[in-house]
Structures are given as C-alpha cells and as structure tokens.
Amino acid sequence: MSLAPAVPLTADPLALLRQYWGHQAFRPGQQEIIEAVLAGHDALALLPTGGGKSVCFQVPALARPGLCVVVTPLIALMRDQVENLRKRGLKAEAVYAGMSHQEIDQALDNCVYGREVKFLYVSPERLLTDLFRARVARMSVGLLAIDEAHCLSQWGYDFRPPYLRIAELRALLPEVPCIALTATATGQVRQDIVEKLSFRPGYGIFTQSFARPKLSYSVLQTEDKQRRLLEVLRGVGPGKTGIVYARTRRQAEDTAAWLSQQKLPAAAYHAGLAAEQRTRIQQDWLADKTRIIVATNAFGMGIDKPDVRVVAHLDAPATLEAYYQEAGRAGRDGLYAFAVLLSGPADADSLRRQAQLAHPPPDVVRRVYQALANYSRTAVGGGELVAFDFDLGAFAETYRLKAVDAHHALKMLEQQGFVQLTEAVNQPARVQLISNQHDLYQFQVANAQHDQLIKALLRLYGGELFVAFQGISESALARHLRQSTTDVVRQLRYLHSTGVLHYQPRRELPQALFLTPRYDAAQLPLDERRLKAAKQLTEHQTKAVIDYAASTTHCRQQQLLDYFAEPDAPACGVCDVCLARKKARQAPESTAGLQAGLLELLRAAPLLPRQVVARYPTAEASAVTAALRGLVELGRLVYAADGRLGVK
C-alpha cells in the first residue's frame, strides 16, 4: 500500500501552537512526531503522563485540511478536550454512549456539512455502526488519532475489544495517516499496536524516556499506614498539595476524615459522590483551598495540576502501568516531587487474592450476563449499543450477587467484547427546539400553561436552542420560574412527547451497553483460551507489582523503565533505594553501629518492627527501617509467626 501523499499545510505548526495554546515552543519530541504526521506517515507516540500527547495530534490536525477523527474510551476526558478546544475557538464534536440518537445524528451531520468542525471525538464502540460508517464516508477526514492506544492490545492492562475494529475504519480511509498515542506500553504492547492498526511501511515509533529525573519513588514498609502517611504528608512541607490513592470508597472517606482531624485539610473523592459534590471537591483542590485529596482511581484522568508535590498510595494498584500513571501526576512542573507506596506485611498476599478474584469461573460470568439482561430488560437478539444507566451496587443487590464477583465478571465480559461499562459522567440536561419560530409561537398561544417555560428557555439559553442541543439546568429554570424542579422536568418531558423539543434529562450514573445483540446466557460464546491467557497476564502483572514493592536493591525508576522496555537507564539517584545506597556509602560505620545496636536490642526480646522504630527519634525512623531490612536480608534477623523480629 502506498504512503499517503504529503498534504499542503494550511498553517505553520509552531504558529498554531502559539496562537491556540500560548506556548512559544514545542516540548521535546513533539515536533518530530508532528512532522512525521504532516508528511503522511503513520506514527506511534509513547509519551509519559503529562508529556503533551494531545498537542501531537491536535496541531497537525489544524495544519492539515480536513477533519481529525479521535478515538478514545474515556468519556470524561473526551468531553474535557472538546470543551477546551471550543474555549480556544476551535469547533469540535463528540459521539459516545449515553447520547440520544438525535444528538448523535446532529453531531455527525455537523462533521459532514460543517466545514469549520476540525475534531470529532468518538468512543470505539460507535466507530462501525451503520450510522457512523455511512457518515464518515462523506466526511473530509484528514487524520485519524487513536488515544489510549494500549487498549488495542490483549497484552495491555486495559484491553478493549472494540479497539480491534479500528483497522476496519482504516480500510474506509486508506489514504489517511494514523497517529496512535499512549503513556504506558511494554515492548509487546507496542508491536501489537503497530500490527492491529495496520501501520503502513515507513511508519515511525517515537518514544520519550519514561524517566522522571526529579520524581523520587519510594516504597515504605509499615504496619501503621495512617501514621506513616501523616509523616510523609507533613514531611513534604506546609501548604503543598498532594493526592492519596485509596483502594475503596470507605478507605478514602475514613482517611480524609482522619487527616482533617490531624490538621491537614483533606477531602475524599470517589464515584459514589454526587456529581456536583465531586466537581466542588475537585475545584477546591485545584484552587488550593484543599491541600490533600484522598481518592479512588476515579480521580486524576485529565486533571492537569502541575504543582502536586506528593502522590501516595495506601495500597499498590493491580498493575505497574496504573501505578506509573497515577504516581506520574506528581511534579509535572518539573520540580522535585515524591511518589510513595505504603506497603504492609500482608499486601503481597492481598494482591494475589485480588488477582484470583479477578477471574471468576465461566458459570458465574454467564449468570452475571443473564442478570444484566434482566436488569436492562433486554430480549435475546436485541439491545446492541443501546446504553442504559447502571448502578453496580443496586445490580448486585437485586440479583443477589457478590459485588466483587459482579464487578470482575462484567470486566471479563468487557474483555470478551460482549458488554461495555462507562465511567460515571456528569451529563447535564440537554434541550433542542425542533419547531421553527412560527410553529413554536402558535404552540405557545394554544398552550398557555407551557408558555412561561418556553420563554424562560429562550431567555436563559438563547436562539442557539433552534440550532443544536444546549446544556440546561432544570434547577436554574425552576428558580427562574419560581416552580419546583419536579414541575419543570414534568413539563419538559411533555414538550418532548409532543415534538416541540428534544429533551435529554440530566444523567450522572455510569452507563452500560451490550456490544453485540444479546445472547441466551447458556449459549454465550466465551473464548476459554482467551480467558486463560487473560488470567496468566494478570498473574504476570501482579508479580511485577509485588516484586517492585519488595525490592530493596534495585533502583525504583530502573524497575519501572525495565518494565516499559527501557532497560539500560541509569539509576535515578533520588528513589529510596538509591538514597539508602548513597547513605550507606557515606556512613558505613554509622550503619554498622546502628545494626549492632538493633541486634543487641532484639537479643533481649523480640519486638514488632514498629516497636523497634518507636525506640528511636522520629528523624532516624527511615535509617532504622533500612537497617532492620538489611539485617533480615543478611539472615541476622528473622520474623516470628506473630510478626515480631528476633535474632537468628
């Protein structure tokens, strides 16, 4: 297949960067990627978290004629990018689960007929619907961008089967260059991306080092994570901001409450909070009104706060990819920052148990599939790509399922390409007036009881309501009309039913949908071979996390870089292992003296590690912990069954 011809530029890339982003120069590596895309070549760009991936496709999209189709699975991130582009005066549309047929139809029409639309963001499952295929063939597409490209690979940590069909889209657009972008990809995943996207000869793979020279990675072994966390956060310095990642919503809330009691302003953030509350918490943290945010992994995607000084994990994530991404939210301003993993004695066993739970047997998967069909009232053969609100807690309770089994079975159904879950997104209510102004006036005259609401809509949201869907607030309308929100919603539903307007109610629950026509659960064609391969991958990823947390001799950053196919990086010099090694070289006599004192102490009576540390000044806690660790590795100290240390 021949390469796409170079397309005449409509503007200078650097001038576009300065005009729309306000940056005077490209970051390292960006210009090389942009030039390859502008020359018509396919490209895989591997940039660390915060490395400016979006500029690598948005600038060439503006410099080339035509529309850029952007594939991304993250609805919240998609909506943020569309909103940011529009704020810069650039026209962008989005198509994703949860939108009505009318909204999707209108967005695609805008891309066919609206010459000024430069970006169409689309979720992967929408790519090859008949509606999308028919419209994309009529669009003037100049670039295809695949964000979160690791989702293409079955060897990646977030495999999504709809991504595999992107190659079919490429067949519809044979001369259009493709850029794939990701922040995390092992060597095997990189090769998978190139093959699955049918990259053409002459493609380029552009990698920046995943090293973060001023980010200090540490693993702190502790039996009291709260106390150790408090020491870490206080040690960073007063007024500095941080993120603490918790495994569960309850843990996030309890930790935030405890930190607040310790005079550290903290707030919990998780998907169980109301959308308005999540937004307020996030804005307070971004504005430095709250110093610490304690969050589940629902927080952080698309958040760009450059001055985060510390990211602490109360428990290790399931993969090093997830850890690297979350830890990488610290120090994006290029100043020194800290990524701290708190590790307890039972954490490795806990990770292994989670890995086992992540792969329920096929009969449980089929039972959950049937329950999902009942929950959504979807008949056999129906329901393809029809999104519905989904509350995991209510779902599990209704069908007497363990929430953890339901969660993991749904994930397996996702990996097999049968269903898809989307994150909770605060989707405001949306309205478009269908009637023309003359017919609308006639309706108002004949239906005086609805006249006030229609006038309020036009007064608050303007004539754009006749052109496209506009976000509205039912509560703002209610205040304006001095009515209850319930009455306003009731009237909007009526006007929708009469064909005066299209009304999409506010939505903030996660969504689910069947990616194929619904099967009879007993006949669900689960791929047992792929289920087994997925389990082996999980075991491999879990081992990598456990090894990372347990190592005391290998530079933390080198471990991460090895994992991401960057094997020859020098030691970072700033992680806990490097600093301990440096300290040992500087004061071997001091270390020997400390170890001798510890041996003498523990000969008298075995003690728990925290009891030993408590015998020393707080400033020496890390040195004592390192000395204990060294003595255990040397075989001079051993753990008893009750966790106490004694002399061998």
C-alpha positions as CSV (number, residue, x, y, z in Angstrom):
1,M,0.0,0.0,0.0
2,S,1.4,3.4,-0.9
3,L,2.0,6.1,1.6
4,A,-0.5,8.9,1.8
5,P,0.9,11.9,-0.1
6,A,2.1,14.9,1.9
7,V,-0.8,17.4,2.2
8,P,-0.2,21.1,1.7
9,L,-0.2,22.8,5.1
10,T,-2.9,25.4,5.8
11,A,-0.8,26.9,8.6
12,D,2.6,26.7,10.2
13,P,2.5,24.2,13.2
14,L,4.6,26.5,15.5
15,A,2.3,29.4,14.7
16,L,-0.7,27.3,15.6
17,L,0.9,26.2,18.9
18,R,1.5,29.9,19.8
19,Q,-2.0,31.0,18.6
20,Y,-4.2,28.4,20.3
21,W,-2.1,27.0,23.2
22,G,0.0,30.1,24.0
23,H,3.3,28.0,24.1
24,Q,6.3,29.6,22.5
25,A,8.0,26.2,21.6
26,F,7.2,22.5,21.4
27,R,8.2,20.2,24.2
28,P,11.0,17.7,23.5
29,G,9.8,15.1,21.0
30,Q,6.6,16.8,19.9
31,Q,7.9,18.5,16.8
32,E,9.4,15.3,15.4
33,I,6.1,13.4,15.8
34,I,4.1,16.3,14.3
35,E,6.4,16.5,11.2
36,A,6.0,12.7,10.6
37,V,2.2,13.0,10.7
38,L,2.3,16.0,8.4
39,A,4.4,14.1,6.0
40,G,1.6,11.5,5.8
41,H,3.3,8.8,7.8
42,D,1.6,6.6,10.5
43,A,3.1,7.1,13.9
44,L,3.1,5.6,17.4
45,A,3.9,8.2,20.0
46,L,4.8,7.0,23.5
47,L,4.9,9.9,25.8
48,P,4.9,9.8,29.6
49,T,1.9,11.0,31.6
50,G,1.8,14.8,31.3
51,G,4.0,14.8,28.2
52,G,1.6,16.7,26.0
53,K,0.1,13.9,23.9
54,S,-2.9,15.8,22.7
55,V,-0.8,18.5,21.1
56,C,0.8,15.8,18.9
57,F,-2.4,15.2,17.0
58,Q,-4.3,18.5,17.6
59,V,-1.6,20.7,16.0
60,P,-1.2,18.6,12.8
61,A,-5.0,18.2,12.5
62,L,-5.2,22.0,12.4
63,A,-2.3,22.3,10.0
64,R,-3.8,19.8,7.5
65,P,-7.0,20.2,5.6
66,G,-10.0,18.2,6.8
67,L,-11.3,16.7,10.0
68,C,-9.5,14.7,12.7
69,V,-11.3,11.7,14.0
70,V,-10.1,11.0,17.6
71,V,-10.9,7.6,19.1
72,T,-10.8,7.5,22.9
73,P,-12.6,5.3,25.5
74,L,-12.7,7.9,28.3
75,I,-15.9,9.9,28.1
76,A,-14.9,12.4,30.8
77,L,-11.6,13.1,29.1
78,M,-13.3,13.3,25.7
79,R,-15.8,15.9,27.0
80,D,-13.0,17.9,28.7
81,Q,-10.9,18.0,25.5
82,V,-14.0,19.1,23.4
83,E,-14.8,21.8,25.9
84,N,-11.1,23.0,25.9
85,L,-11.0,23.1,22.1
86,R,-14.2,25.1,22.0
87,K,-12.8,27.5,24.5
88,R,-9.9,28.1,22.2
89,G,-12.3,28.9,19.4
90,L,-11.9,25.5,17.6
91,K,-15.0,23.6,16.6
92,A,-15.2,20.0,17.9
93,E,-17.9,17.3,18.3
94,A,-18.2,14.1,20.3
95,V,-20.2,10.9,19.9
96,Y,-20.3,8.4,22.9
97,A,-22.6,6.1,24.9
98,G,-25.5,7.9,26.6
99,M,-26.2,10.3,23.8
100,S,-29.6,10.2,22.1
101,H,-30.0,9.1,18.5
102,Q,-30.9,12.7,17.7
103,E,-27.7,14.1,19.3
104,I,-25.5,11.6,17.5
105,D,-27.2,12.3,14.2
106,Q,-26.8,16.0,14.6
107,A,-23.1,15.8,15.7
108,L,-22.3,13.6,12.7
109,D,-24.2,15.9,10.3
110,N,-22.1,18.8,11.7
111,C,-19.0,17.0,10.7
112,V,-20.3,16.2,7.2
113,Y,-21.6,19.7,6.4
114,G,-19.9,22.0,8.9
115,R,-16.6,22.8,7.2
116,E,-15.3,24.5,10.3
117,V,-15.5,21.4,12.5
118,K,-11.9,20.1,12.9
119,F,-12.3,17.4,15.6
120,L,-14.7,14.5,16.0
121,Y,-14.2,12.6,19.2
122,V,-15.8,9.1,19.2
123,S,-15.8,6.2,21.6
124,P,-14.6,2.9,20.0
125,E,-17.8,1.0,20.1
126,R,-19.5,3.7,17.9
127,L,-17.0,3.5,15.1
128,L,-18.5,0.9,12.9
129,T,-22.2,1.3,13.5
130,D,-24.1,1.7,10.2
131,L,-24.8,5.3,11.0
132,F,-21.2,6.2,11.6
133,R,-19.9,4.2,8.6
134,A,-22.3,6.0,6.3
135,R,-21.4,9.4,7.6
136,V,-17.7,9.0,7.9
137,A,-17.5,8.1,4.2
138,R,-19.0,11.6,3.4
139,M,-16.6,13.4,5.8
140,S,-13.4,15.0,4.6
141,V,-11.1,13.2,7.1
142,G,-7.5,14.3,7.2
143,L,-6.2,12.5,10.2
144,L,-7.1,9.5,12.5
145,A,-5.9,9.7,16.1
146,I,-6.1,6.8,18.5
147,D,-5.7,7.9,22.1
148,E,-5.1,5.3,24.9
149,A,-3.7,3.1,22.1
150,H,-2.6,0.4,24.7
151,C,-6.3,-0.6,24.7
152,L,-5.7,-2.3,21.4
153,S,-3.5,-5.0,22.9
154,Q,-4.6,-8.1,24.7
155,W,-1.3,-7.8,26.4
156,G,-2.1,-4.3,27.7
157,Y,-3.5,-3.6,31.1
158,D,-6.8,-2.2,29.8
159,F,-7.7,-4.2,26.7
160,R,-10.9,-3.2,24.9
161,P,-12.2,-5.4,22.1
162,P,-13.9,-2.6,20.1
163,Y,-10.5,-1.1,19.5
164,L,-9.6,-4.1,17.4
165,R,-12.1,-2.9,14.7
166,I,-10.2,0.4,14.1
167,A,-8.3,-1.3,11.3
168,E,-11.7,-1.7,9.5
169,L,-12.1,2.1,9.8
170,R,-8.7,2.5,8.3
171,A,-9.9,0.4,5.3
172,L,-12.6,3.0,4.8
173,L,-9.9,5.8,4.9
174,P,-7.0,4.2,3.1
175,E,-5.0,7.4,2.4
176,V,-5.5,9.0,5.8
177,P,-2.5,8.9,8.2
178,C,-3.0,7.4,11.7
179,I,-1.3,8.5,14.9
180,A,-1.6,6.2,18.0
181,L,-0.8,7.6,21.4
182,T,-0.3,6.1,24.8
183,A,1.5,6.9,28.1
184,T,2.2,3.2,29.0
185,A,3.2,0.4,26.7
186,T,5.5,-2.5,27.1
187,G,7.5,-3.7,24.1
188,Q,5.0,-6.5,23.4
189,V,2.1,-4.0,23.5
190,R,3.9,-1.6,21.1
191,Q,4.3,-4.3,18.5
192,D,0.7,-5.3,19.0
193,I,-0.5,-1.7,18.3
194,V,1.5,-1.4,15.1
195,E,0.1,-4.7,13.8
196,K,-3.6,-4.2,14.9
197,L,-3.7,-0.7,13.3
198,S,-2.2,-2.0,10.0
199,F,0.5,0.6,10.0
200,R,1.9,1.2,6.5
201,P,5.6,0.9,5.5
202,G,7.6,4.0,6.6
203,Y,5.8,4.3,10.0
204,G,7.6,5.7,13.0
205,I,7.7,4.8,16.6
206,F,8.5,7.8,18.7
207,T,9.5,7.3,22.4
208,Q,10.5,9.6,25.1
209,S,12.2,8.2,28.1
210,F,9.8,7.3,30.8
211,A,12.3,8.5,33.3
212,R,11.2,11.3,35.6
213,P,14.6,12.7,36.9
214,K,13.0,14.8,39.7
215,L,10.4,12.3,40.8
216,S,11.5,10.4,43.8
217,Y,9.9,6.9,44.0
218,S,9.8,5.3,47.5
219,V,8.3,2.1,49.0
220,L,7.8,2.4,52.7
221,Q,7.3,-0.8,54.6
222,T,5.0,-0.2,57.6
223,E,2.4,-1.8,59.8
224,D,0.7,1.6,60.5
225,K,-0.1,3.1,57.2
226,Q,-2.1,6.1,58.6
227,R,0.7,7.2,60.8
228,R,3.3,6.7,58.1
229,L,1.1,8.6,55.6
230,L,0.9,11.5,58.0
231,E,4.7,11.6,58.4
232,V,5.0,11.7,54.6
233,L,2.5,14.5,54.0
234,R,3.9,16.6,56.8
235,G,7.4,16.0,55.5
236,V,6.6,17.4,52.1
237,G,6.1,20.8,53.7
238,P,3.3,23.1,54.7
239,G,0.9,24.3,52.1
240,K,2.0,21.7,49.5
241,T,-0.7,19.8,47.6
242,G,-0.9,16.0,47.2
243,I,-3.0,13.1,46.1
244,V,-3.6,10.0,48.3
245,Y,-4.9,7.0,46.4
246,A,-7.1,4.6,48.3
247,R,-8.5,1.2,47.2
248,T,-12.1,1.7,48.3
249,R,-14.5,4.5,48.8
250,R,-14.8,3.8,52.5
251,Q,-11.0,3.9,52.9
252,A,-10.9,7.2,51.0
253,E,-13.6,8.8,53.3
254,D,-12.0,7.4,56.5
255,T,-8.5,8.6,55.6
256,A,-9.7,12.1,54.6
257,A,-11.6,12.4,57.8
258,W,-8.6,11.3,59.9
259,L,-6.2,13.6,58.1
260,S,-8.5,16.5,58.7
261,Q,-8.5,15.6,62.4
262,Q,-4.7,15.8,62.2
263,K,-5.0,19.4,60.9
264,L,-4.3,18.6,57.3
265,P,-7.1,19.9,55.1
266,A,-8.2,16.9,53.1
267,A,-11.3,15.8,51.1
268,A,-12.4,12.4,49.8
269,Y,-13.2,11.9,46.1
270,H,-14.9,8.9,44.6
271,A,-17.5,7.8,42.0
272,G,-20.1,7.3,44.8
273,L,-20.4,11.1,45.4
274,A,-22.9,13.3,43.6
275,A,-21.6,14.9,40.5
276,E,-21.9,18.4,41.9
277,Q,-20.0,17.4,45.1
278,R,-17.2,15.8,43.0
279,T,-16.9,18.9,40.9
280,R,-16.8,21.2,44.0
281,I,-14.1,19.0,45.7
282,Q,-12.0,18.9,42.6
283,Q,-12.3,22.7,42.1
284,D,-11.4,23.4,45.7
285,W,-8.3,21.2,45.4
286,L,-7.3,22.8,42.1
287,A,-7.6,26.2,43.7
288,D,-5.5,25.1,46.7
289,K,-8.4,25.5,49.1
290,T,-8.0,21.8,50.0
291,R,-4.4,20.6,50.4
292,I,-4.9,16.9,50.1
293,I,-7.4,14.9,48.0
294,V,-7.9,11.3,49.0
295,A,-9.3,9.4,46.1
296,T,-10.0,6.1,44.4
297,N,-8.7,5.6,40.9
298,A,-11.8,7.5,39.7
299,F,-9.8,10.7,40.2
300,G,-7.0,12.1,38.1
301,M,-7.7,11.3,34.4
302,G,-7.5,14.6,32.5
303,I,-6.6,16.6,35.7
304,D,-3.5,18.7,35.0
305,K,-2.3,20.3,38.2
306,P,1.4,20.9,37.7
307,D,2.4,21.6,41.4
308,V,1.4,18.3,43.0
309,R,4.3,17.6,45.3
310,V,3.4,14.1,46.5
311,V,1.3,11.2,45.3
312,A,0.9,8.5,48.0
313,H,-0.7,5.1,47.6
314,L,-2.2,3.4,50.6
315,D,-2.2,0.1,48.6
316,A,-0.5,-0.9,45.4
317,P,-2.6,-0.8,42.2
318,A,-3.1,-4.0,40.3
319,T,-0.5,-3.1,37.6
320,L,2.7,-1.2,37.2
321,E,1.0,0.7,34.3
322,A,-1.6,2.0,36.6
323,Y,0.9,2.9,39.3
324,Y,3.2,4.7,36.8
325,Q,0.2,6.8,35.5
326,E,-1.1,7.7,39.0
327,A,2.3,8.4,40.5
328,G,3.2,10.4,37.4
329,R,0.6,13.1,38.4
330,A,3.2,14.4,40.9
331,G,5.8,17.1,39.8
332,R,4.5,17.9,36.3
333,D,6.0,21.4,36.8
334,G,9.5,19.8,36.6
335,L,10.3,20.5,40.3
336,Y,11.2,17.8,42.8
337,A,8.2,15.6,43.9
338,F,7.5,12.3,45.6
339,A,5.7,9.1,44.7
340,V,5.3,7.0,47.8
341,L,3.9,3.5,48.1
342,L,3.0,2.3,51.6
343,S,3.4,-1.4,51.8
344,G,2.2,-3.6,54.7
345,P,3.2,-7.2,55.6
346,A,0.0,-8.7,54.2
347,D,-0.1,-6.6,51.0
348,A,1.5,-9.2,48.6
349,D,-1.0,-11.9,49.7
350,S,-3.8,-9.4,49.2
351,L,-2.7,-8.6,45.7
352,R,-2.5,-12.4,44.9
353,R,-6.1,-12.9,46.2
354,Q,-7.3,-9.9,44.1
355,A,-5.7,-11.5,41.1
356,Q,-7.6,-14.7,41.7
357,L,-10.9,-12.9,42.3
358,A,-10.4,-11.0,39.0
359,H,-11.2,-14.2,37.1
360,P,-14.5,-15.8,38.2
361,P,-15.4,-19.1,36.6
362,P,-17.4,-19.2,33.4
363,D,-20.7,-20.2,35.1
364,V,-20.5,-17.0,37.2
365,V,-19.8,-14.9,34.1
366,R,-22.9,-16.3,32.4
367,R,-25.0,-15.8,35.5
368,V,-23.9,-12.1,35.6
369,Y,-24.6,-11.7,31.8
370,Q,-28.1,-13.1,32.3
371,A,-28.6,-10.7,35.3
372,L,-27.5,-7.8,33.2
373,A,-30.0,-8.7,30.5
374,N,-32.8,-8.9,33.2
375,Y,-31.6,-5.6,34.7
376,S,-31.8,-3.8,31.4
377,R,-34.9,-5.7,30.2
378,T,-33.1,-6.7,27.0
379,A,-34.6,-9.6,25.0
380,V,-32.4,-12.2,23.2
381,G,-31.3,-10.7,19.9
382,G,-31.8,-7.1,20.9
383,G,-30.1,-4.3,22.8
384,E,-27.0,-3.8,20.6
385,L,-25.4,-0.4,21.5
386,V,-28.4,0.7,23.5
387,A,-27.0,2.4,26.6
388,F,-28.7,2.2,30.0
389,D,-28.0,3.6,33.4
390,F,-26.1,1.1,35.6
391,D,-25.6,1.1,39.3
392,L,-23.3,-1.8,40.3
393,G,-24.5,-1.8,44.0
394,A,-28.2,-1.9,43.1
395,F,-27.5,-4.5,40.4
396,A,-25.6,-6.9,42.7
397,E,-28.2,-6.5,45.5
398,T,-31.2,-7.0,43.1
399,Y,-29.7,-10.3,41.7
400,R,-28.1,-11.5,45.0
401,L,-24.6,-11.3,43.6
402,K,-21.4,-10.5,45.5
403,A,-20.4,-7.1,44.3
404,V,-16.8,-8.2,43.8
405,D,-18.0,-11.1,41.6
406,A,-20.3,-8.9,39.6
407,H,-17.6,-6.3,39.0
408,H,-15.0,-8.8,37.8
409,A,-17.5,-10.8,35.7
410,L,-18.5,-7.6,33.9
411,K,-14.8,-6.8,33.3
412,M,-14.4,-10.3,31.8
413,L,-17.5,-9.7,29.6
414,E,-15.9,-6.4,28.5
415,Q,-12.6,-8.1,27.6
416,Q,-14.5,-10.7,25.6
417,G,-16.3,-7.9,23.7
418,F,-19.9,-8.6,24.8
419,V,-20.6,-5.6,27.0
420,Q,-19.2,-2.2,27.9
421,L,-19.2,-0.1,31.0
422,T,-18.5,3.6,31.0
423,E,-17.4,5.7,33.9
424,A,-19.9,7.9,35.8
425,V,-20.0,11.3,33.9
426,N,-21.9,14.3,35.0
427,Q,-24.1,14.8,31.9
428,P,-26.2,18.0,32.3
429,A,-29.7,18.0,30.9
430,R,-29.8,19.0,27.2
431,V,-32.5,20.6,25.1
432,Q,-33.0,21.4,21.4
433,L,-36.1,23.2,20.0
434,I,-37.4,21.2,17.0
435,S,-40.3,23.6,16.0
436,N,-39.4,26.7,13.9
437,Q,-40.2,30.0,15.5
438,H,-43.6,30.4,13.8
439,D,-44.8,27.0,14.9
440,L,-43.4,27.4,18.3
441,Y,-45.3,30.7,18.7
442,Q,-48.6,29.0,17.6
443,F,-48.0,26.3,20.2
444,Q,-47.4,28.9,22.9
445,V,-50.7,30.7,22.1
446,A,-52.6,27.4,22.2
447,N,-50.9,26.1,25.3
448,A,-50.6,29.0,27.7
449,Q,-49.6,26.6,30.6
450,H,-46.2,26.0,28.8
451,D,-45.6,29.5,27.6
452,Q,-43.6,30.6,30.6
453,L,-41.2,27.6,30.4
454,I,-40.6,28.1,26.7
455,K,-39.9,31.8,27.2
456,A,-37.6,31.0,30.1
457,L,-35.6,28.6,27.9
458,L,-35.2,31.2,25.2
459,R,-34.3,33.9,27.7
460,L,-31.7,31.8,29.6
461,Y,-30.2,29.8,26.7
462,G,-30.9,31.9,23.6
463,G,-31.7,31.2,19.9
464,E,-28.9,28.5,19.8
465,L,-31.6,26.2,21.1
466,F,-33.0,26.1,17.5
467,V,-29.6,25.1,16.1
468,A,-28.2,22.4,18.4
469,F,-28.5,20.7,21.7
470,Q,-27.7,23.1,24.6
471,G,-26.9,22.1,28.2
472,I,-29.5,23.4,30.6
473,S,-30.1,23.3,34.3
474,E,-33.6,22.2,35.4
475,S,-33.0,23.7,38.8
476,A,-32.0,27.1,37.3
477,L,-35.2,27.1,35.3
478,A,-37.2,26.2,38.4
479,R,-35.7,29.1,40.3
480,H,-36.3,31.5,37.4
481,L,-40.0,30.4,37.2
482,R,-40.4,30.0,40.9
483,Q,-41.6,26.5,40.4
484,S,-40.4,23.1,41.7
485,T,-37.7,21.2,39.7
486,T,-40.2,18.3,39.6
487,D,-42.7,20.5,37.8
488,V,-40.1,21.8,35.3
489,V,-39.0,18.3,34.5
490,R,-42.6,17.1,34.0
491,Q,-43.2,20.0,31.6
492,L,-40.0,19.3,29.6
493,R,-41.0,15.6,29.3
494,Y,-44.4,16.7,28.0
495,L,-42.9,19.1,25.4
496,H,-40.6,16.3,24.3
497,S,-43.5,13.9,23.9
498,T,-45.4,16.5,21.7
499,G,-42.4,17.0,19.4
500,V,-41.9,20.7,20.4
501,L,-38.3,19.9,21.6
502,H,-35.9,17.1,22.3
503,Y,-35.2,16.8,26.0
504,Q,-32.4,14.6,27.4
505,P,-32.6,14.5,31.3
506,R,-29.6,15.0,33.5
507,R,-27.6,11.9,33.9
508,E,-24.7,11.1,36.3
509,L,-24.8,7.3,36.7
510,P,-22.4,5.1,34.9
511,Q,-23.7,3.6,31.6
512,A,-23.7,0.0,30.3
513,L,-24.5,-1.4,26.9
514,F,-24.4,-4.7,25.0
515,L,-21.8,-4.5,22.2
516,T,-23.5,-7.4,20.3
517,P,-27.1,-8.5,20.1
518,R,-27.9,-10.1,23.4
519,Y,-27.2,-13.8,23.6
520,D,-29.1,-16.5,25.5
521,A,-26.7,-16.7,28.5
522,A,-26.4,-20.5,28.2
523,Q,-25.2,-20.1,24.6
524,L,-22.8,-17.2,25.3
525,P,-19.7,-18.0,23.2
526,L,-17.0,-17.3,25.9
527,D,-13.5,-17.9,24.5
528,E,-12.0,-20.2,27.1
529,R,-8.5,-19.9,25.6
530,R,-8.5,-16.1,25.9
531,L,-9.9,-16.4,29.4
532,K,-6.9,-18.5,30.4
533,A,-4.5,-16.1,28.6
534,A,-6.1,-13.1,30.5
535,K,-5.6,-14.9,33.8
536,Q,-1.9,-15.6,33.0
537,L,-1.4,-11.9,32.1
538,T,-3.0,-10.8,35.4
539,E,-0.7,-13.2,37.3
540,H,2.3,-11.7,35.4
541,Q,1.2,-8.1,36.2
542,T,0.6,-8.9,39.8
543,K,4.1,-10.5,40.2
544,A,5.6,-7.3,38.7
545,V,3.9,-5.1,41.3
546,I,4.9,-7.4,44.2
547,D,8.5,-7.6,43.0
548,Y,8.6,-3.8,42.7
549,A,7.3,-3.3,46.3
550,A,9.5,-6.0,47.8
551,S,12.8,-5.0,46.1
552,T,15.4,-3.2,48.3
553,T,18.4,-3.4,46.0
554,H,17.1,-2.2,42.5
555,C,16.5,1.5,41.8
556,R,12.8,2.1,41.7
557,Q,12.9,4.1,38.4
558,Q,15.1,1.4,36.8
559,Q,12.5,-1.2,37.7
560,L,9.7,0.8,36.1
561,L,11.8,1.6,33.0
562,D,12.8,-2.1,32.6
563,Y,9.1,-2.9,32.6
564,F,8.4,-0.4,29.9
565,A,11.1,-1.7,27.6
566,E,13.7,0.9,28.5
567,P,16.3,-1.5,30.0
568,D,19.6,0.5,30.0
569,A,18.6,3.6,32.0
570,P,21.0,4.8,34.7
571,A,20.0,4.7,38.4
572,C,17.8,7.7,39.3
573,G,19.7,8.7,42.4
574,V,16.6,10.0,44.2
575,C,14.5,7.0,45.0
576,D,14.5,5.4,48.4
577,V,16.8,2.6,47.2
578,C,19.3,5.0,45.6
579,L,19.3,7.3,48.6
580,A,19.8,4.4,51.0
581,R,22.7,3.1,48.9
582,K,24.2,6.6,48.9
583,K,23.8,7.0,52.6
584,A,25.4,3.6,53.2
585,R,28.4,4.6,51.2
586,Q,28.7,7.8,53.1
587,A,28.4,6.4,56.6
588,P,29.2,2.7,56.7
589,E,30.5,2.9,60.3
590,S,27.3,4.6,61.4
591,T,25.2,1.9,59.7
592,A,27.2,-0.8,61.3
593,G,26.8,0.8,64.7
594,L,23.1,1.1,64.2
595,Q,22.8,-2.6,63.2
596,A,24.8,-3.6,66.2
597,G,22.5,-1.7,68.5
598,L,19.5,-3.3,66.9
599,L,20.9,-6.8,67.3
600,E,21.6,-6.0,71.0
601,L,18.0,-4.7,71.5
602,L,16.4,-7.7,69.9
603,R,18.5,-10.2,71.7
604,A,16.9,-9.0,74.9
605,A,13.3,-9.6,73.5
606,P,11.7,-10.0,70.1
607,L,9.7,-6.9,69.0
608,L,7.4,-5.8,66.2
609,P,9.2,-3.5,63.7
610,R,7.1,-0.5,64.7
611,Q,8.0,-1.1,68.4
612,V,11.7,-1.1,67.4
613,V,11.3,2.1,65.4
614,A,9.5,3.7,68.3
615,R,12.6,3.4,70.5
616,Y,14.5,5.8,68.2
617,P,14.0,9.5,67.4
618,T,11.5,10.2,64.6
619,A,14.2,11.6,62.4
620,E,16.0,8.2,62.4
621,A,12.9,6.2,61.5
622,S,13.9,5.6,57.9
623,A,17.5,4.7,58.8
624,V,16.3,2.2,61.5
625,T,13.8,0.7,59.0
626,A,16.6,0.3,56.4
627,A,18.9,-1.2,59.0
628,L,16.3,-3.8,60.0
629,R,15.6,-4.6,56.4
630,G,19.4,-5.1,55.8
631,L,19.7,-7.4,58.8
632,V,16.7,-9.5,57.6
633,E,18.3,-9.8,54.1
634,L,21.5,-10.9,55.7
635,G,19.7,-13.5,57.7
636,R,20.8,-12.0,61.1
637,L,17.1,-11.2,62.0
638,V,14.0,-13.4,61.3
639,Y,10.3,-12.8,61.6
640,A,8.3,-15.0,64.0
641,A,4.8,-16.1,63.2
642,D,3.3,-13.2,65.2
643,G,5.3,-10.7,63.1
644,R,7.9,-9.9,65.7
645,L,11.6,-9.7,64.8
646,G,14.2,-11.7,66.7
647,V,17.9,-12.6,66.4
648,K,18.5,-15.8,64.4
